[in-house]
């Protein structure tokens, strides 16, 4: 039995189109399945919990959506030992699929799930919010989390009506680019004390962003963490600070190839955990979703917990 959790609105309707293609193939092969459709933000987490509670033993949960849907599903799983996770990407970014080499074609992705050649045990990250009066206590992420600039971009993109319209024509990334350029000149710089694996790293001024990565990619193929491995039990952290805004703009294209980490003002390190204590609240994202603002957080890597069908 396969349990599909489908975001029909992913990439402005690509999700539902992919589902009808997948459903036709499942029915032709007479494969048993359940199908649940997300209706709004957070619904995939609720649906995942229902599947985990309703069915005993091992559950084959298949996500049809984007990175945000994956994020919601992994936040709905309490016991990873009882779940095999499959993924058919239909989002606009698909950074997890890019990292794992999962085909864009839904039938090819489904074929890999139905006849798997291997399972990969993936790390996931978890961010805990330490602010006083913070309602959101923690959040898991599969690919990436970020504080500052990249999260501010995610916040604005999520509220963009124009992005939804352009997604229909496969042009949604142009909105990301426009907002990314705009935010370089509008986002506020931050000061912070950073602690790695319980040892104080130091104080940083004029921070643009701190990205804590499980996989290499975020933002639709930007190689933010070119040395990241999703199975090494480590976070790859990219911290950008002390750079004038025009220089940041000039360095932006280097992220595509992962060359930004070799420039002055960009620090890159691996750790099991990082604590960040900002001087003021910053936008936070997890897998491109923008759940909150926070000034004090702890981010950890949970090693080899997610059993992924490849």
KERORO-777094 format. One line per 5 residues: number of its first residue (from 1); for each residue x, y, z of N, C-alpha, C. Coordinates in pm, whole numbers, plus 50000, padded with zeros to 5 digits. Example, Ala and Ser with C-alpha at 12.3 -4.5 7.8 and 13.67 -1.06 7.14 Angstrom:
REM residues 2
1 = 51319,49431,50780,51230,49550,50780,51320,49670,50780 ~ 51285,49775,50708,51367,49894,50714,51290,50003,50787
END
This chain:
REM residues 310
1 = 50085,49881,50000,50000,50000,50000,50089,50125,50000 ~ 50056,50216,49910,50127,50343,49902,50032,50456,49944 ~ 50082,50548,50027,50001,50659,50076,50052,50788,50013 ~ 49978,50843,49919,50018,50963,49847,49965,51087,49918 ~ 50053,51183,49940,50014,51314,49991,50047,51414,49880
6 = 49942,51476,49826,49953,51552,49701,49922,51699,49727 ~ 50010,51785,49680,49981,51928,49679,49935,51965,49539 ~ 49804,51973,49516,49753,51996,49380,49789,52134,49325 ~ 49821,52228,49415,49850,52365,49373,50000,52391,49355 ~ 50084,52291,49377,50228,52314,49364,50262,52361,49224
11 = 50348,52462,49217,50388,52524,49090,50266,52562,49007 ~ 50170,52626,49076,50048,52680,49011,49973,52576,48930 ~ 49953,52459,48990,49868,52359,48927,49940,52242,48863 ~ 50072,52245,48862,50146,52132,48806,50120,52006,48888 ~ 50101,52025,49019,50081,51912,49108,49961,51826,49068
16 = 49849,51890,49039,49729,51812,49005,49744,51747,48868 ~ 49813,51813,48776,49837,51752,48644,49924,51627,48659 ~ 50028,51636,48740,50116,51521,48764,50039,51408,48831 ~ 49949,51445,48923,49876,51340,48994,49789,51258,48899 ~ 49720,51323,48807,49636,51247,48714,49720,51154,48629
21 = 49840,51196,48594,49932,51109,48519,49975,50990,48605 ~ 50010,51017,48731,50052,50911,48822,49937,50816,48853 ~ 49819,50873,48877,49701,50790,48909,49669,50692,48796 ~ 49677,50741,48675,49648,50655,48559,49743,50535,48556 ~ 49871,50561,48587,49970,50454,48588,49946,50356,48703
26 = 49915,50409,48820,49886,50322,48935,49766,50232,48907 ~ 49661,50291,48850,49540,50213,48821,49565,50108,48714 ~ 49647,50142,48616,49676,50046,48509,49754,49926,48561 ~ 49836,49950,48665,49913,49841,48725,49840,49776,48843 ~ 49718,49827,48872,49636,49775,48982,49712,49775,49116
31 = 49773,49889,49142,49850,49907,49265,49762,49973,49371 ~ 49765,49920,49491,49683,49973,49600,49745,50103,49654 ~ 49660,50202,49674,49710,50330,49724,49597,50408,49790 ~ 49637,50504,49871,49545,50607,49921,49597,50741,49868 ~ 49509,50838,49856,49548,50969,49805,49481,51077,49888
36 = 49562,51166,49945,49510,51279,50022,49565,51407,49963 ~ 49478,51506,49948,49515,51633,49886,49525,51743,49992 ~ 49633,51820,49985,49649,51932,50077,49556,52046,50034 ~ 49508,52120,50132,49415,52229,50104,49473,52366,50137 ~ 49562,52370,50236,49620,52497,50274,49751,52472,50348
41 = 49814,52579,50393,49943,52569,50461,49931,52485,50588 ~ 50022,52391,50605,50024,52305,50723,49942,52179,50710 ~ 49861,52168,50605,49771,52054,50592,49846,51924,50566 ~ 49959,51932,50494,50037,51810,50467,50090,51749,50596 ~ 50125,51833,50692,50170,51782,50823,50058,51706,50893
46 = 49939,51763,50889,49823,51698,50952,49790,51566,50882 ~ 49793,51565,50749,49763,51443,50674,49865,51334,50702 ~ 49991,51373,50715,50097,51276,50745,50075,51213,50881 ~ 50039,51293,50979,50013,51240,51113,49897,51141,51110 ~ 49795,51173,51031,49680,51083,51021,49721,50949,50962
51 = 49802,50950,50858,49849,50825,50797,49932,50746,50897 ~ 50021,50813,50968,50109,50745,51063,50030,50684,51178 ~ 49923,50750,51220,49841,50699,51330,49743,50590,51286 ~ 49698,50598,51161,49595,50507,51115,49649,50370,51076 ~ 49769,50367,51022,49825,50243,50969,49940,50193,51056
56 = 49943,50063,51078,50046,50002,51160,50164,49959,51074 ~ 50274,49929,51141,50395,49880,51076,50450,49985,50979 ~ 50518,49941,50872,50587,50032,50781,50487,50102,50689 ~ 50501,50234,50677,50417,50313,50588,50501,50365,50470 ~ 50453,50340,50348,50514,50398,50228,50443,50530,50198
61 = 50505,50641,50238,50445,50772,50217,50512,50837,50097 ~ 50433,50873,49997,50484,50929,49873,50437,51074,49862 ~ 50530,51165,49850,50499,51308,49839,50495,51348,49693 ~ 50388,51413,49652,50380,51473,49520,50358,51622,49541 ~ 50465,51698,49526,50460,51841,49553,50599,51899,49540
66 = 50622,52012,49607,50751,52077,49605,50825,52061,49736 ~ 50934,52135,49750,51016,52126,49872,50936,52166,49995 ~ 50842,52259,49980,50759,52299,50093,50668,52188,50140 ~ 50617,52108,50046,50534,51994,50084,50617,51888,50154 ~ 50739,51866,50105,50830,51773,50173,50855,51819,50316
71 = 50877,51949,50332,50901,52005,50465,50784,51976,50559 ~ 50663,51997,50511,50546,51973,50595,50532,51826,50630 ~ 50561,51737,50535,50548,51593,50561,50649,51548,50666 ~ 50775,51590,50655,50874,51543,50753,50844,51599,50892 ~ 50771,51712,50897,50729,51765,51027,50611,51689,51085
76 = 50547,51604,51003,50435,51524,51053,50474,51383,51092 ~ 50600,51347,51073,50647,51212,51106,50711,51213,51244 ~ 50662,51128,51334,50720,51116,51467,50818,51000,51476 ~ 50786,50889,51410,50870,50770,51416,50922,50739,51275 ~ 51044,50779,51247,51100,50760,51113,51132,50614,51083
81 = 51143,50531,51187,51169,50389,51165,51053,50319,51097 ~ 50934,50379,51103,50815,50316,51047,50773,50376,50913 ~ 50860,50458,50853,50823,50527,50729,50930,50507,50622 ~ 50884,50473,50501,50965,50481,50380,50910,50599,50299 ~ 50997,50691,50264,50953,50815,50201,50991,50815,50053
86 = 50892,50843,49968,50916,50860,49825,50880,51000,49782 ~ 50932,51042,49667,50911,51181,49626,50895,51190,49475 ~ 50786,51254,49433,50764,51289,49293,50758,51442,49286 ~ 50864,51506,49239,50872,51653,49247,50781,51723,49147 ~ 50706,51820,49196,50620,51901,49108,50623,52047,49149
91 = 50727,52088,49222,50736,52226,49268,50809,52315,49170 ~ 50833,52438,49211,50905,52533,49126,51054,52532,49154 ~ 51096,52485,49272,51238,52482,49307,51297,52341,49299 ~ 51233,52245,49368,51273,52104,49362,51421,52082,49397 ~ 51468,52147,49503,51609,52134,49541,51641,51996,49596
96 = 51547,51934,49666,51571,51798,49717,51587,51700,49601 ~ 51499,51709,49503,51507,51621,49387,51637,51643,49311 ~ 51679,51767,49299,51804,51800,49230,51922,51738,49303 ~ 51921,51745,49434,52030,51689,49513,52039,51537,49503 ~ 51922,51472,49500,51919,51326,49503,51910,51263,49364
101 = 51902,51346,49260,51893,51293,49125,51760,51228,49094 ~ 51652,51274,49158,51518,51221,49132,51466,51280,49002 ~ 51416,51199,48910,51373,51250,48779,51260,51352,48790 ~ 51261,51448,48698,51152,51545,48689,51026,51482,48630 ~ 51045,51383,48544,50932,51316,48482,50857,51234,48586
106 = 50726,51258,48607,50654,51191,48715,50646,51039,48699 ~ 50639,50990,48576,50631,50846,48554,50765,50780,48587 ~ 50874,50845,48550,51006,50791,48584,51028,50792,48735 ~ 50986,50901,48801,50998,50908,48947,50913,50801,49013 ~ 50792,50779,48962,50705,50675,49015,50766,50537,48995
111 = 50823,50513,48878,50885,50383,48849,50996,50352,48948 ~ 51076,50454,48983,51182,50435,49081,51127,50398,49219 ~ 51009,50454,49250,50947,50426,49379,50890,50285,49383 ~ 50825,50245,49273,50762,50113,49270,50864,50000,49258 ~ 50977,50030,49195,51084,49929,49179,51215,49991,49226
116 = 51228,50014,49356,51346,50086,49408,51474,50005,49394 ~ 51580,50077,49357,51712,50013,49348,51789,50027,49479 ~ 51754,50129,49557,51822,50147,49684,51739,50238,49775 ~ 51774,50235,49904,51719,50328,50002,51837,50408,50059 ~ 51814,50535,50080,51919,50620,50135,51871,50678,50267
121 = 51955,50667,50369,51922,50721,50500,51972,50866,50507 ~ 51880,50959,50507,51912,51101,50499,51909,51168,50636 ~ 51997,51265,50653,51991,51353,50769,51873,51450,50751 ~ 51827,51502,50863,51739,51619,50856,51781,51718,50964 ~ 51748,51843,50943,51780,51947,51040,51661,51983,51126
126 = 51688,52042,51239,51579,52089,51326,51623,52219,51391 ~ 51537,52320,51379,51565,52450,51437,51472,52472,51556 ~ 51531,52506,51670,51455,52536,51792,51467,52685,51820 ~ 51354,52747,51848,51350,52891,51870,51353,52918,52021 ~ 51452,52997,52062,51479,53018,52203,51431,53154,52254
131 = 51365,53231,52168,51316,53362,52210,51208,53348,52318 ~ 51200,53446,52403,51088,53452,52497,50960,53485,52418 ~ 50851,53423,52459,50720,53445,52397,50714,53399,52252 ~ 50804,53308,52212,50802,53253,52077,50701,53138,52072 ~ 50598,53153,51989,50493,53052,51982,50540,52926,51910
136 = 50618,52942,51804,50670,52826,51729,50798,52780,51796 ~ 50795,52660,51858,50908,52614,51937,51016,52547,51854 ~ 50976,52472,51750,51077,52405,51668,51019,52375,51530 ~ 51110,52344,51437,51071,52313,51301,51180,52228,51236 ~ 51139,52117,51172,51233,52033,51101,51249,52085,50958
141 = 51364,52051,50897,51383,52085,50756,51464,51975,50688 ~ 51436,51956,50559,51503,51850,50484,51623,51897,50407 ~ 51614,52016,50347,51723,52069,50263,51801,52180,50331 ~ 51728,52283,50377,51798,52403,50421,51715,52484,50519 ~ 51785,52562,50599,51720,52667,50676,51807,52792,50664
146 = 51746,52906,50679,51822,53030,50665,51767,53139,50753 ~ 51856,53230,50794,51818,53346,50873,51875,53470,50807 ~ 51791,53571,50790,51838,53695,50729,51793,53709,50586 ~ 51888,53737,50498,51857,53773,50359,51777,53668,50284 ~ 51824,53542,50281,51755,53442,50200,51613,53417,50253
151 = 51597,53424,50385,51464,53407,50443,51374,53526,50411 ~ 51431,53647,50408,51352,53765,50372,51301,53754,50229 ~ 51383,53698,50140,51340,53674,50003,51223,53576,50002 ~ 51236,53468,50079,51128,53368,50085,50999,53429,50137 ~ 51008,53512,50240,50888,53576,50295,50817,53658,50188
156 = 50895,53738,50113,50832,53825,50013,50778,53745,49894 ~ 50852,53642,49853,50807,53560,49741,50675,53491,49774 ~ 50663,53440,49899,50541,53369,49937,50417,53456,49927 ~ 50435,53585,49945,50320,53675,49941,50301,53739,49803 ~ 50382,53698,49707,50378,53759,49574,50267,53696,49488
161 = 50173,53778,49446,50067,53733,49356,50124,53709,49217 ~ 50219,53791,49177,50277,53781,49043,50350,53649,49024 ~ 50412,53596,49130,50482,53467,49119,50385,53357,49079 ~ 50269,53355,49142,50170,53252,49111,50127,53260,48964 ~ 50114,53381,48913,50074,53398,48774,50184,53351,48679
166 = 50308,53387,48710,50419,53350,48621,50451,53202,48628 ~ 50421,53139,48744,50445,52994,48756,50367,52916,48651 ~ 50251,52969,48612,50170,52900,48513,50243,52887,48379 ~ 50337,52978,48356,50413,52978,48231,50558,52935,48252 ~ 50587,52879,48372,50722,52833,48402,50821,52946,48423
171 = 50771,53065,48459,50858,53183,48471,50867,53234,48615 ~ 50830,53150,48711,50828,53193,48850,50964,53235,48904 ~ 51072,53180,48846,51206,53212,48896,51244,53357,48871 ~ 51179,53421,48774,51208,53563,48749,51166,53648,48868 ~ 51059,53607,48936,51016,53680,49056,51118,53662,49167
176 = 51168,53538,49184,51275,53515,49282,51392,53609,49256 ~ 51433,53619,49129,51548,53702,49094,51523,53849,49125 ~ 51404,53897,49087,51372,54038,49110,51368,54070,49259 ~ 51305,53983,49337,51295,54006,49481,51431,53990,49547 ~ 51510,53896,49498,51644,53876,49554,51730,54001,49537
181 = 51722,54064,49421,51799,54187,49397,51745,54299,49486 ~ 51614,54309,49494,51553,54413,49578,51595,54399,49724 ~ 51593,54275,49776,51623,54253,49918,51769,54280,49952 ~ 51858,54269,49856,51999,54302,49883,52010,54445,49934 ~ 51927,54533,49881,51937,54675,49916,51837,54718,50024
186 = 51750,54625,50067,51650,54663,50167,51660,54585,50298 ~ 51714,54463,50295,51719,54383,50416,51816,54446,50517 ~ 51784,54434,50644,51868,54492,50749,51981,54397,50785 ~ 52103,54452,50800,52214,54372,50847,52196,54341,50995 ~ 52259,54232,51040,52242,54184,51177,52378,54163,51243
191 = 52381,54176,51375,52497,54135,51453,52457,54011,51532 ~ 52552,53921,51557,52517,53797,51627,52637,53735,51695 ~ 52608,53661,51802,52705,53571,51864,52675,53431,51814 ~ 52779,53362,51766,52762,53230,51706,52839,53127,51786 ~ 52772,53016,51818,52832,52906,51893,52819,52778,51811
196 = 52932,52709,51789,52934,52584,51712,52963,52467,51804 ~ 52875,52367,51802,52894,52245,51882,52928,52276,52027 ~ 52860,52378,52081,52878,52414,52221,52998,52501,52250 ~ 53076,52535,52148,53195,52619,52167,53174,52752,52095 ~ 53194,52862,52166,53170,52993,52109,53264,53019,51992
201 = 53207,53047,51876,53285,53076,51757,53329,53221,51754 ~ 53238,53312,51793,53273,53453,51795,53153,53542,51771 ~ 53180,53672,51768,53076,53771,51740,53098,53825,51598 ~ 52988,53835,51525,52994,53882,51388,52907,54006,51372 ~ 52955,54101,51292,52880,54224,51267,52838,54231,51120
206 = 52729,54302,51098,52678,54325,50962,52660,54194,50885 ~ 52585,54103,50946,52557,53973,50883,52444,53990,50782 ~ 52468,53939,50663,52363,53937,50561,52276,53814,50577 ~ 52338,53697,50597,52262,53573,50611,52344,53468,50683 ~ 52273,53373,50743,52332,53251,50795,52246,53136,50743
211 = 52302,53056,50653,52229,52943,50597,52285,52813,50653 ~ 52199,52730,50709,52238,52600,50764,52179,52492,50674 ~ 52266,52416,50611,52227,52331,50499,52249,52182,50529 ~ 52153,52100,50482,52168,51955,50479,52213,51911,50339 ~ 52152,51970,50237,52186,51943,50098,52258,52063,50039
216 = 52306,52048,49918,52385,52153,49854,52301,52274,49813 ~ 52177,52249,49771,52101,52350,49698,51990,52415,49782 ~ 51963,52540,49748,51842,52607,49792,51805,52711,49686 ~ 51682,52761,49695,51640,52868,49605,51631,52829,49460 ~ 51606,52701,49431,51590,52658,49293,51720,52634,49220
221 = 51818,52576,49290,51943,52538,49225,52064,52619,49263 ~ 52051,52712,49357,52168,52786,49404,52251,52693,49492 ~ 52379,52683,49461,52467,52589,49531,52523,52658,49656 ~ 52435,52680,49753,52472,52753,49873,52577,52679,49955 ~ 52569,52545,49957,52661,52464,50037,52725,52359,49946
226 = 52824,52396,49867,52878,52305,49766,52945,52181,49821 ~ 52980,52180,49951,53047,52064,50010,52952,51979,50095 ~ 52825,52011,50092,52729,51942,50179,52703,51799,50133 ~ 52682,51712,50231,52638,51575,50206,52519,51548,50297 ~ 52410,51491,50244,52292,51466,50327,52304,51342,50414
231 = 52423,51280,50417,52441,51157,50496,52561,51164,50589 ~ 52621,51282,50608,52743,51290,50689,52718,51330,50834 ~ 52589,51354,50870,52558,51390,51007,52599,51530,51046 ~ 52622,51616,50946,52669,51752,50972,52583,51856,50901 ~ 52575,51974,50961,52525,52092,50893,52640,52159,50819
236 = 52613,52210,50700,52708,52297,50631,52655,52438,50644 ~ 52733,52524,50710,52686,52658,50742,52760,52760,50656 ~ 52683,52847,50591,52739,52958,50515,52697,53088,50582 ~ 52794,53166,50626,52769,53292,50697,52834,53404,50616 ~ 52753,53501,50576,52802,53615,50496,52793,53741,50582
241 = 52904,53813,50595,52906,53930,50683,53008,54033,50634 ~ 52984,54158,50673,53081,54265,50652,53103,54306,50508 ~ 53009,54275,50419,53026,54309,50278,52933,54425,50240 ~ 52984,54524,50166,52895,54630,50115,52792,54570,50020 ~ 52676,54631,50015,52567,54577,49934,52603,54565,49785
246 = 52669,54663,49725,52705,54645,49583,52797,54524,49559 ~ 52885,54494,49656,52973,54377,49643,52891,54249,49652 ~ 52792,54249,49742,52703,54132,49752,52635,54106,49619 ~ 52588,54213,49555,52521,54199,49426,52616,54138,49322 ~ 52740,54181,49322,52839,54129,49227,52871,53982,49253
251 = 52866,53942,49381,52900,53804,49416,52784,53707,49396 ~ 52664,53758,49381,52547,53671,49371,52560,53562,49265 ~ 52608,53594,49142,52617,53488,49040,52708,53374,49079 ~ 52805,53398,49168,52900,53292,49204,52833,53181,49285 ~ 52717,53209,49345,52646,53108,49424,52596,52996,49332
256 = 52566,53030,49209,52517,52929,49114,52616,52813,49104 ~ 52744,52845,49110,52849,52744,49094,52916,52707,49227 ~ 52869,52765,49337,52926,52734,49468,53062,52796,49491 ~ 53097,52901,49416,53229,52963,49430,53230,53077,49531 ~ 53115,53114,49582,53107,53226,49676,53184,53199,49805
261 = 53200,53072,49841,53262,53039,49970,53411,53072,49974 ~ 53469,53106,49860,53612,53136,49855,53642,53285,49863 ~ 53537,53367,49881,53557,53511,49888,53562,53560,50033 ~ 53636,53668,50053,53643,53732,50184,53503,53780,50224 ~ 53469,53758,50350,53337,53796,50399,53238,53682,50398
266 = 53279,53568,50342,53195,53447,50342,53266,53340,50423 ~ 53202,53296,50530,53259,53189,50613,53178,53062,50594 ~ 53251,52952,50591,53187,52822,50562,53244,52719,50657 ~ 53156,52652,50731,53205,52552,50824,53101,52442,50845 ~ 53149,52327,50889,53064,52211,50920,53053,52197,51071
271 = 52935,52156,51118,52914,52136,51260,52792,52047,51280 ~ 52778,51995,51400,52658,51918,51435,52545,52009,51482 ~ 52584,52123,51541,52484,52219,51588,52541,52359,51583 ~ 52453,52455,51568,52491,52596,51570,52385,52674,51647 ~ 52430,52757,51738,52342,52849,51810,52371,52990,51762
276 = 52265,53062,51727,52279,53198,51674,52195,53291,51761 ~ 52261,53391,51817,52193,53490,51903,52208,53626,51838 ~ 52104,53668,51762,52106,53795,51691,52075,53911,51785 ~ 52112,54031,51739,52080,54151,51816,51936,54195,51796 ~ 51871,54144,51692,51729,54174,51668,51669,54060,51588
281 = 51537,54059,51578,51470,53949,51509,51499,53951,51360 ~ 51515,53830,51306,51541,53814,51164,51437,53719,51105 ~ 51414,53732,50976,51328,53637,50906,51396,53500,50905 ~ 51315,53394,50919,51366,53256,50922,51291,53177,50816 ~ 51363,53092,50742,51296,52999,50651,51343,52857,50677
286 = 51257,52760,50647,51293,52618,50647,51244,52559,50516 ~ 51339,52515,50432,51307,52461,50299,51226,52558,50215 ~ 51259,52686,50226,51189,52787,50147,51059,52834,50205 ~ 51010,52765,50308,50891,52811,50380,50935,52910,50487 ~ 50854,53010,50511,50895,53116,50602,50805,53115,50726
291 = 50843,53035,50826,50749,53015,50937,50744,53127,51041 ~ 50854,53204,51058,50853,53297,51171,50968,53396,51160 ~ 50978,53483,51260,51095,53568,51283,51151,53530,51420 ~ 51281,53537,51434,51343,53498,51560,51476,53571,51576 ~ 51515,53590,51703,51646,53651,51730,51743,53552,51796
296 = 51691,53437,51838,51777,53341,51910,51731,53200,51875 ~ 51823,53120,51820,51784,52986,51774,51898,52888,51788 ~ 51862,52760,51798,51956,52649,51797,51918,52559,51680 ~ 52017,52524,51598,51992,52440,51481,52080,52316,51493 ~ 52018,52198,51478,52089,52071,51492,52068,51984,51369
301 = 52166,51896,51346,52152,51793,51245,52116,51661,51312 ~ 52009,51598,51265,51969,51466,51314,52012,51363,51209 ~ 52116,51285,51238,52178,51204,51133,52101,51079,51094 ~ 52092,51058,50962,52047,50933,50900,51915,50883,50955 ~ 51815,50971,50957,51685,50936,51013,51580,50905,50905
306 = 51586,50974,50792,51482,50960,50689,51522,50852,50590 ~ 51437,50749,50578,51462,50642,50479,51395,50682,50348 ~ 51475,50718,50251,51426,50769,50125,51436,50663,50017 ~ 51329,50647,49941,51327,50552,49830,51392,50618,49708 ~ 51494,50553,49653,51559,50606,49532,51556,50500,49422
END
